[in-house]
Amino acid sequence: MNEFFLIPILLIFILQSCIFFWYLVNKNPTVVDVGWAGTTVIVAIFSLFLRAQAHPVAFIMSALILVWGLRLGGFLYLTRILPDHIDKRYIELAKNAHSPALYYFKNFQLQGLLIYLLTMPLRVLYGPKEISFSVILCVGISIIGLCIETYADLSLWIHKKRGTGELYNKGIWAYSRHPNYFGDWLFWSGISLMAISLDSYISFIALISPLMLWSIMHYITGPLTEKLSLAKRPQAYADYQATVPMIFPDLIACVKKFFAK
């Protein structure tokens, strides 16, 4: 039991250290975002081998996380690493650091800790081993979240490629200022609910995954991203903030906008 919880910590430390060395080579801290996806996938797959007999739901979770990670990691690698695009958020975070390299090493390992919490549902799978209807429902929630996240990323990327420089607030971005965050949160909520649906008291620990993810999005990455957006388009983005929710879409407003078309 202890090994099931402790070994992933060591594995994550090693993987995040490898991502840090990647950063030292290409000097682009954005590699940690690709590492976020890659490390999570490896931890998910590795978790299948930590028990003599993995829970059937663990295979479903790992398969979904594999698709999620390949999609996210591949997208970030093609749109940020290959073009050598540096995410300004990481520059902003490290601007006052005495040693940027040391700061990024700590940041990468902190993200490793967050990955450990994110993948907690995989380590609290106890209870009936049949695939119930509730598990299938949770799979559906994760798939919907993955589709939202993918569409949000792709539509924004296409808009940026056009080079208009305008604020993008069309399509799914008219209902949430960060629909990619919402899709990601929905995906991991489905993963967590899958564990909870097994009716084991310890499975409720899985709630730490979506709660932690929401906290990061709402209090760290979201505000930091919006700070840069406000600096770039002060009035346009302030108006956007005043009319569109940050992460979770306003369902009533969504229905009104849909029927108003």
C-alpha positions, 0 to 999 in steps of 0.5 A: 500500500505504501509503495502504491502512494510513495513510488509515484512521488519518486517517479514524478521527481525523476520525470520533472527533473528530465523536463528541467534538463530539457529546459536547460538545453533549449532555454524555453520554460514552456517545455514544462507544459508539455511535461505536465501532459507527459508526466501525467500519462506516464504516472497513469500507465505506471500505476497499472503495474503497481498492483498485482491486479489492477482495478478494471476502472484503472484501465479505463482511466489510464486510456482516457488520460493517455488520449488526453495527454497525447492531445495536449502534449502534442498540441503544445509541442507543435504550437509552442516548442517547435516554433520556439514560442515562450509563454510570457507567463513563465517570464513574468513569474521568474522576472524577480528571481535571483536565479531563473534556473533555480526558480524554474527547477522549483516550479517544475517540481511543484508542478510535479506535486500537483500532478501527484494530486491530479492523478490521485483518483488512480490510487484510490480505486477500491470496491466493486470491479464491474463496469457500472452505468455510473462509470460509463456516465463518468466516461461520457463526462470526461469525453465531453470535457476533452472535446470542449478543451480540444475545440477551444484550443484549436479555435483560438489557435486558428484565430491567432494564425490569422494575425488580426490581433483582435480579441477572440470572443466568438464561438465557445469563447463567447461563453467562457473566458477560458473554455479550455480550462473548463473542458480540462476541469470537466475531464478530470471531474469525470475521472474523479467521479469514476473513482467515487462511483465505486462506493468506497469511503477512501475514494472520496479522496479523489475529489482533491483532483478537480478541486486542486485543478480549479484552484490553480485555474481560478487563483493562479494561471487564470489571473496571470493570463488575464493580467497579460491580456489586460496589458495588451488590450485594456478596454477590450479585455475589461469589457470581456471580463465584465460580460463573460464568466471566467471559467464556468459558463453561465448556463442561462446566458448560454441558452439565451444566446443560443435562441437569440441567434 
